[in-house]
Amino acid sequence: MSKFSTRDLTLAAVLAAVYAALTMLLPIPQYGPVQFRLAEALTVLPFVCPAAAPGLFIGCLLANLLSPYGLLDMVVGSGATLLACLLTMRMPSRYLAPLPPVLCNAILVGATIAYAEVGFGAGFWTAYALNALSVGIGELVVCYGLGIPLLSALDRLALPVKK
């Protein structure tokens, strides 16, 4: 394992602040079954810079302090972002880089919201399917609609970016 440099630590801190600020301050749906977290576009960054992963995890954890789903969302939602970042680092192409955040959030955040709404009772699976679908669609729009252009912009800046 390589050392985590001062530059890596600074990048992680800046990304944590940007993720948290984008989520907490924008007046668009950030929590709940319908959400368009623009900050989730940043989850493609571990594809080109693995040091981004801890910053995005901390930023999500901070943002989820305001979640109406409480501690459950802080743990599961932030864990979904961390897992997505770790998987994004291993994606073979930039066009697959947004896929882990879409799938991880649809599955894990969808389950969190369904559990918060109905518990593990009779309606859980129906609520889960609907929440996973709506969270997944929002994540798909943000990660592919903004994440891929973000990677392209980094490429145009002549930063070392995987193709």
N, C-alpha and C positions, 0 to 999 in steps of 0.2 A: 504494500500500500504506500502511495506517495504521501509526502508531507503536505499538510494543509498550510499553505503560505499565508503571509499577511495579506497579500493581494486576494487570495481565495476567501479569507475571512471577511475582508472588506466587501467583496462582491456579494457574499452570502448575507451580510448585514444590510446592504443597500436593497437587495432583492426582497428580504423580509419586510423592510419598511415599505417598499413600493407595493408589494402584494397586499399587505395589511391596509395600507392607505386606499388603494384602489377598491378594495372590498368594502371597507367601512364607510367611505365617503361618497361613493357614487350613488345617485338616487335611482338605481335600477334594481330589479330583484336579485338579491345576493344569497338569500336563504330560502328554504322551502322547496316545494315540488317544482316550481318554475323558477329557474335561476339562470342568469347570464353573468357569471363572474368574469369580468374582463381580465382580472388578474390571472385567471387560469390559462390565458394565452402564454404566460411566462413559463408554464410547465413544459414547454418544448425546449427550454434552454439547457437542461442537463444533457440533451443530445450533443450539444457542442461544447458545453462546459460543465463537467460533473460537479464542480464546486457550487453550482447554483442550487443543487438539491437540498442541502440543509437550510439554506436561506428561504426557499419556497415553503419548506415544511414549517419553519418557525413563523413565517408570515401568515400561513394558513391557520396555524394554532392561535396566533394573536387575533386574526380576523374572526375566528370562531368563538372568541370570548363574547361576542354580541349575538351569537346564534340563539334562536328561540328553543333549540333542542338541547341546550346546555352541555353538560359534561360529555354526554354521549357523542355529540357532534364534534366536540373538541378532540376526543380520542379517535373516533372512527373516521370523521371527515379529514382530520389532519393526517391520520394514518393512510387514508386513501391517496392523499396528495404525495406523501413520502413514497409509498409503493409505486405510484405512477411515475415519479421522478426517477426512481431506481430502475424501473423497466424502460423508461425513455432513453436512458443512457445506453441501453443495449440494443436499441432499434437499428436495423441495418440501413435504413434510408430516412431522409428528412420527411418523406411523405407518410411514413409510418410512425414518426416521432409523436404526433398528437394522439395516436390510438390508445396508448396506456392510460392517459388521463381521462379520456372519454369512457373507457370500459371500467376502470377502477372507481370513478365517481358514480357512474350509473349503477354499478352493482352495490358498492358499499354505502354511498350516500342515499341511494334509493331505499336500501334496507333500513337505514337509520331513520329516515322520514316515515317510512311505513310503520316501523315499530313505535315511534313517537305518536303516530296518529291512532293506531288500533291495537298496539301490543302484538303478541303472538297469537291472537285469537283467530276466529274463523275468517275474518276479512283480510288477514295479513298478506296472503299471496296476491290477492287482487290489488290491494294498495301498493304492494311492492312492485308489481308489474307496471302500474301506472306511474309511480314515482321514478322507477328506474328509467322508464321510457322518457319522461319529461326532463329529468336531470341529464340523461344521456344526450338528448337533442340539444339542450342548451350548451352542454359541454362540447358537442360536435361543432356547433356553430362558432363558438368562441375559439376552440383550439385549432380547427382547420381554417376558419375565416380570418383569424388574427395571428395564430401561431405560425402557420406556413409563411405568410408574408413577413413575419418577424425574422424567421430564419433566412429568408431571401434578402432582407435588408442587411442582416449581419454579413451575408455573403458579399453583397455589394460594397460593404465597408472594408473589404479585403481582410476580414478577420478569418482565422483558420476555422472553417466550417466543413463538417462532413457533408458529402453530397447525398 
